[in-house]
């Protein structure tokens, strides 16, 4: 297995451009199954999860052509539905959680869809009830084979309806939207997720001929159409990577410019970093982070300890809480990190404690971090990446630490971050892949 070897304690400098958004890419690539016509998608990140999904669509029968380093053409004219019953499909699809979103378009277009239990990060329970309850409300029949952990949905005709989602699931909302755009009549989805990824998916579907209103809100109205055409779509920059680079600059005391961030789509992310005492400046669509010797966490107005918590959009995305936890270890002051959505995402803190961080894991969802104010740097050690986001948080910690660190299981990091070692070396990072 490959690993990263990192010599920490070096300042970085220069410019870095974020990749296309991983979570958006998974949604819009699945949407190509809705049309027989050519769909071109630009700014596709070159990462394991996305490449695996593209290969899976090719196996199903989608004609995929690489038009450039980050652009692909998709033509889903002839789909082999029998392949979805094969053991090969079960093996490939189960390794990638995002591929569950092929179900909505296949159900809408072909009246049936099949899927194994999906994999993905080991960050706690991630149920799929919202997806299947939504399909059922549209008129589909749901079947579950517990012995094989295999799901199927079938419907002669999907019919629009009103539904109130029990949770504002991003992938659940996306999957239901992908099914509803070809359903008969009007579908209303209340408590819909409204993350930029879902907004981008809806905008792409509208450009294909779908009728969707309420984009950007938690109340979506969809008028079903008979068919959808082709389009060309560009994926947003990855906000999680942007946040990771902001945290990396702060932890290493570096001066960095993050290029082409689509700043207006970042929501509360910049202000959340400012609450941690990190200076950042908007320059057009770029973000400039100056060199800082220290950064101090704010308190609430009454002087109580700051809490950084995740929430459905427009709240703070849970994918960045691992980064906030790491940068807090070298801040001045204390903070409570409250990860509400996933009960296993904070368990990587034991690795940070081994590096010298002062962290109290209160329970599976909360950790209190007492900042070292860079007076006592973290120390290098051997680390293991448990999931994508914790992996990059440990990478940031290693870049700031005194001495050498080894990060194992970097396949997890590669799932979400494109050639991260090569890009960081251009900033001056002492990192190599073995």
SVG drawing of the C-alpha trace seen along z (x, -y; Angstrom):
<svg xmlns="http://www.w3.org/2000/svg" viewBox="-50 -42 62 56">
<polyline fill="none" stroke="black" stroke-width="0.4" points="0.0,0.0 1.2,-3.5 1.9,-6.1 2.9,-9.7 6.2,-10.7 6.1,-14.3 8.8,-16.5 6.8,-19.0 7.5,-22.5 8.1,-24.2 6.3,-27.3 4.5,-27.1 3.9,-29.8 2.4,-30.4 -0.9,-29.7 -3.1,-26.7 -6.3,-26.0 -9.0,-23.8 -10.2,-20.8 -13.8,-20.4 -16.3,-19.5 -16.3,-15.8 -19.8,-15.7 -21.3,-17.6 -19.4,-15.5 -21.0,-12.3 -24.5,-13.8 -24.2,-15.3 -22.5,-12.3 -25.4,-10.1 -27.8,-12.6 -26.4,-11.8 -28.4,-8.5 -31.6,-10.6 -31.0,-11.4 -30.2,-9.7 -28.4,-12.8 -24.8,-13.9 -24.0,-15.6 -20.6,-17.3 -19.3,-17.9 -16.3,-20.1 -14.0,-20.6 -14.3,-16.9 -11.9,-16.1 -9.4,-13.3 -10.0,-11.3 -10.7,-7.7 -14.3,-7.9 -15.3,-9.9 -13.2,-7.8 -14.8,-4.7 -18.3,-6.1 -17.4,-7.0 -16.1,-3.5 -19.2,-2.0 -21.4,-4.0 -19.3,-2.7 -19.9,0.8 -23.7,0.1 -23.5,-1.0 -22.9,-4.8 -20.5,-5.9 -17.9,-8.0 -15.3,-10.0 -12.5,-12.0 -12.5,-15.4 -9.7,-16.8 -7.9,-16.5 -11.1,-17.5 -13.9,-17.1 -16.0,-14.2 -18.8,-13.5 -21.5,-11.1 -24.1,-9.4 -26.5,-7.1 -28.5,-5.9 -28.2,-2.2 -28.2,-1.0 -27.7,2.6 -30.2,3.1 -29.2,6.8 -25.8,5.8 -27.3,4.4 -28.1,8.0 -24.5,9.2 -22.0,10.0 -19.5,7.7 -22.0,4.7 -22.6,5.6 -18.9,5.7 -18.1,2.4 -21.1,0.4 -20.9,1.5 -17.4,-0.1 -18.7,-3.6 -21.4,-5.2 -22.1,-8.0 -23.1,-5.5 -26.4,-5.0 -27.6,-8.0 -27.9,-6.0 -31.1,-4.6 -33.2,-7.8 -32.5,-8.3 -32.7,-4.6 -36.1,-4.3 -37.4,-7.4 -36.2,-6.4 -36.5,-2.6 -39.0,-1.9 -36.6,0.1 -33.3,-0.1 -31.1,2.2 -28.4,1.5 -26.2,3.3 -25.4,1.9 -23.1,-1.0 -19.7,-1.5 -17.8,-4.8 -16.3,-6.3 -16.5,-4.5 -17.9,-7.5 -21.0,-6.0 -24.4,-5.0 -25.5,-6.5 -29.0,-5.3 -30.7,-5.2 -34.3,-5.4 -34.9,-8.9 -34.0,-7.7 -36.4,-4.8 -39.3,-6.5 -39.1,-9.2 -39.2,-6.6 -42.2,-4.9 -44.1,-8.2 -43.5,-8.7 -45.3,-5.3 -42.4,-2.8 -42.4,0.5 -39.4,1.1 -37.9,4.5 -35.0,5.4 -33.2,8.7 -31.6,8.8 -29.6,12.0 -27.8,10.3 -28.2,6.7 -29.6,5.8 -32.1,3.1 -34.6,2.9 -37.3,0.4 -39.8,0.7 -42.6,-1.4 -44.7,-1.3 -45.2,-5.0 -43.9,-7.5 -46.5,-10.1 -45.7,-13.5 -46.7,-14.0 -46.1,-16.1 -43.4,-14.8 -41.9,-16.1 -38.4,-14.5 -37.6,-13.2 -34.1,-14.5 -32.5,-17.0 -30.3,-14.4 -28.1,-15.7 -27.9,-12.4 -31.5,-11.6 -32.7,-14.9 -30.6,-14.4 -31.9,-10.9 -35.5,-11.9 -35.1,-14.9 -33.5,-12.7 -36.5,-10.5 -39.1,-13.2 -38.0,-15.2 -39.6,-12.5 -42.6,-11.7 -46.1,-12.5 -47.4,-15.7 -46.1,-17.9 -43.7,-16.8 -43.2,-19.0 -40.2,-18.2 -40.2,-20.0 -37.2,-19.9 -35.1,-19.3 -31.3,-19.7 -30.2,-23.0 -26.4,-22.6 -24.7,-24.1 -24.2,-20.5 -28.0,-20.1 -28.4,-23.5 -25.9,-22.7 -27.7,-19.4 -31.0,-21.2 -29.5,-23.9 -28.0,-21.2 -31.4,-19.4 -33.1,-22.7 -30.6,-23.2 -31.6,-19.7 -35.3,-20.7 -36.5,-19.9 -38.9,-22.2 -37.7,-22.9 -38.5,-25.9 -37.3,-26.8 -33.7,-26.0 -31.5,-27.2 -34.4,-26.7 -35.6,-23.7 -38.9,-23.7 -38.5,-22.3 -41.4,-22.1 -40.9,-19.9 -43.1,-19.6 -42.4,-16.3 -41.5,-16.2 -41.6,-13.4 -37.9,-13.5 -34.7,-15.4 -32.0,-16.5 -28.3,-17.1 -26.4,-20.0 -22.9,-21.2 -22.3,-21.7 -19.3,-23.0 -18.7,-21.7 -18.0,-24.2 -14.7,-24.3 -14.6,-22.0 -15.5,-23.9 -14.0,-21.2 -10.7,-21.5 -10.8,-25.3 -11.4,-25.0 -8.7,-22.4 -6.2,-24.8 -7.3,-27.7 -6.6,-25.5 -3.3,-24.3 -2.1,-27.9 -3.1,-28.8 -1.5,-25.7 1.8,-26.2 1.9,-30.0 2.0,-30.3 1.1,-32.9 -1.1,-31.3 -3.5,-32.4 -6.4,-30.0 -7.4,-30.7 -10.9,-30.5 -12.9,-29.6 -16.4,-30.6 -16.4,-32.7 -20.1,-33.5 -20.9,-29.8 -18.9,-29.2 -21.7,-30.3 -20.6,-30.6 -17.2,-28.8 -15.0,-32.0 -16.7,-33.5 -16.3,-30.2 -12.6,-30.4 -12.6,-34.0 -14.2,-32.9 -11.1,-30.8 -9.0,-33.9 -7.7,-33.1 -7.3,-36.1 -8.4,-35.8 -9.1,-38.3 -11.3,-38.0 -9.6,-39.2 -12.1,-38.8 -12.8,-35.1 -9.5,-34.3 -8.8,-33.9 -5.6,-35.4 -4.4,-34.0 -1.5,-36.1 1.2,-34.6 0.1,-34.6 2.3,-33.8 -0.8,-33.1 -4.5,-33.1 -7.0,-33.5 -10.4,-31.8 -13.2,-34.2 -15.7,-33.7 -19.4,-34.3 -20.5,-37.7 -21.0,-36.6 -17.5,-35.3 -18.4,-31.6 -16.4,-29.1 -16.9,-29.2 -18.8,-26.2 -18.2,-25.1 -21.0,-22.8 -22.2,-21.4 -25.7,-21.9 -27.6,-21.5 -26.9,-24.2 -26.7,-27.1 -25.0,-25.9 -21.5,-24.7 -20.8,-21.6 -19.8,-18.5 -17.0,-17.6 -14.9,-20.5 -15.2,-19.8 -12.1,-17.6 -10.2,-20.5 -11.5,-22.9 -10.6,-20.5 -7.0,-20.2 -6.4,-24.0 -7.9,-24.5 -5.0,-22.5 -2.5,-25.3 -4.9,-28.3 -4.9,-30.6 -8.0,-29.7 -10.4,-26.8 -13.3,-25.6 -16.0,-22.9 -16.3,-21.0 -19.8,-19.5 -20.2,-16.9 -23.9,-16.2 -24.4,-14.1 -21.8,-11.2 -21.0,-9.4 -17.6,-8.1 -16.0,-11.1 -14.2,-12.4 -12.5,-9.1 -9.3,-10.2 -8.5,-12.6 -6.5,-9.9 -3.9,-10.3 -3.7,-14.1 -3.4,-13.5 -0.4,-11.2 1.1,-14.2 0.8,-16.4 -2.6,-18.0 -4.8,-18.8 -8.2,-17.4 -11.0,-16.0 -13.3,-13.7 -16.5,-14.3 -18.6,-11.7 -18.8,-10.4 -20.1,-13.8 -18.2,-16.4 -14.6,-17.3 -13.1,-20.2 -9.8,-21.5 -7.5,-23.5 -5.2,-25.4 -1.4,-25.3 -1.0,-28.8 1.9,-27.4 4.0,-27.5 4.3,-23.7 4.3,-22.4 2.8,-19.0 5.3,-16.3 5.7,-14.0 4.5,-10.4 3.0,-7.5 -0.6,-8.0 -3.4,-6.1 -6.1,-7.8 -9.5,-6.5 -11.6,-8.4 -11.2,-11.1 -11.7,-14.2 -9.9,-12.9 -7.1,-11.9 -6.5,-15.4 -6.9,-16.8 -4.0,-14.5 -2.1,-15.6 -2.5,-19.3 -1.3,-18.3 1.8,-16.5 2.7,-19.5 2.8,-21.7 4.4,-19.2 8.1,-19.1 9.9,-16.1 8.8,-13.5 5.3,-11.8 4.1,-8.9 0.5,-8.7 -0.7,-5.2 -3.9,-4.2 -3.6,-7.2 -6.0,-5.5 -8.7,-7.2 -7.2,-10.6 -6.8,-9.8 -10.6,-9.1 -11.3,-12.8 -8.1,-14.9 -6.6,-15.1 -2.8,-14.5 -2.6,-16.3 1.1,-15.5 2.2,-16.9 0.2,-20.1 1.5,-20.6 5.1,-20.2 4.6,-23.1 3.9,-25.2 7.1,-24.0 5.8,-21.1 8.2,-18.3 6.0,-15.4 6.6,-12.2 4.6,-9.2 6.0,-5.8"/>
</svg>
